[in-house]
Amino acid sequence: MIRNAVLWPWSVLFGLVLRMRHFLYDQRVLQSKPGALPTVVLGNLTVGGTGKTPLTELLVLEMELILGQGTVGILSRGYGRDSKGFRWVETISKSTDVGDEPLMLRRKLPHAVMAVCEDRLAGLERMRAECLQLKWVVCDDALQHRSLKPTLSILVLDTTQPIAQDQLLPLGRLRDLPSRMSQFDAAIATRLQEGQDGALEAGLKAAGWPVHRVHFGTTMQPMPLRSYPTGAPAKDGIAHTSPSQRERILAVAGIARPERFMDRLTERFQVVRREVFADHGTFSEKDTKRWRVILESDRLQALVTTEKDVTRLDGMNTEGLDIRYEPIQAQLIPQTPLHDWLKNQIDRHQHAVNK
């Protein structure tokens, strides 16, 4: 109760600032304009952990089926990087220069052009000028970047974080006003439980998204573990023996909702030790030395982390550490034809341009 009383005025103030900013854009006092390339903007109303990064990968793959490989780019702010301005993201880039999530996506989609720039309009101009093959760009996490008027906008709704029951920061997890839902072309509900009847409709209702509006549903599927740094398949735990016979591991995560990842590991491993870092937080040589001591002293078989976290291990001394990471893949539930909708929207845009 005391915490709520302290944070409530700040939450009210944050709401007033948001309403004023949106009012200025809606009344065209502040200007929004289309980018140099057609864009699909992904955004969420809550702070991290909604599944936006796996959805970015899914969108690029679906759009490449329509437009051709190499014609769809990704533009991100590059949150957590030390650099400023426009940067191309390469598979050999450093996470400190381009951000951990952009680097992870670049390595998963080596055929896709990717850049980071806090000014999305300037970033799109640069991408168009230097990559003539690009036809569309997916803008990751650009909901609050209102100077860009998107061609298409998709709201990401985490069904495990019902917006209707949430409040604005810092009292709750909302980073924007729920009323902004009306401005989106479609919504994608994430973290649905596979095979659970009515989960999509219930998730949309909890978020306040009308079921008659365009929507899609996805599950977040953990994929088999990979070995760092090779990316080769790694031992993935023993799922069908007693817990006492499973490998003993150290779980490490610096993501928005680390408990989901770590609790999931308990189904396959004995999670003896857990270390949680801030989302996008950096690792140091002291961390790798400490992990080596932990694995030796506690007789652990491996360190298991997330696919995003391993991008921040590049260049560190991890020799002798058995490090494994878990990729996550967004998978559409069968009854939501995202591909058909995207094709229709892309065709409509091209028709309007050719008029």
Number of C-alpha atoms within 10 A of each C-alpha: 6 7 8 12 10 12 15 18 13 15 19 16 13 16 19 11 12 15 13 11 14 16 13 12 14 13 9 10 10 13 13 16 11 14 20 19 19 20 24 23 24 25 22 25 23 24 13 16 16 23 21 22 21 19 22 21 20 17 19 23 18 18 22 17 11 17 16 14 16 17 20 25 27 25 28 24 25 28 19 17 18 11 15 13 12 22 19 17 26 16 14 10 19 18 27 18 18 27 25 26 21 29 27 21 21 22 16 13 16 12 13 20 21 23 24 29 22 17 15 22 20 15 22 28 13 17 24 18 10 10 13 9 15 21 16 23 26 26 24 23 22 22 21 14 17 17 17 22 19 24 18 18 21 22 24 24 28 26 24 14 19 17 25 12 10 15 20 22 20 17 18 17 16 20 19 21 16 18 9 12 19 11 10 18 14 19 24 24 26 27 22 22 15 13 9 8 9 10 17 23 17 15 24 23 16 19 22 17 23 15 14 6 12 16 23 22 27 23 18 18 14 13 12 15 23 21 17 22 15 9 11 11 13 17 13 18 20 15 13 10 10 10 16 9 13 19 18 22 26 23 27 22 25 21 19 15 15 21 13 10 17 21 12 12 19 17 15 19 23 20 22 15 15 15 13 15 15 12 17 21 15 17 16 12 13 9 12 17 13 12 19 19 12 16 20 12 9 13 12 19 16 19 22 27 25 22 21 26 25 24 22 22 19 16 9 12 12 17 9 7 17 18 22 26 26 22 17 18 18 22 18 20 17 10 8 15 13 22 15 12 15 17 16 12 14 19 13 12 14 12 10 9 8 7 5
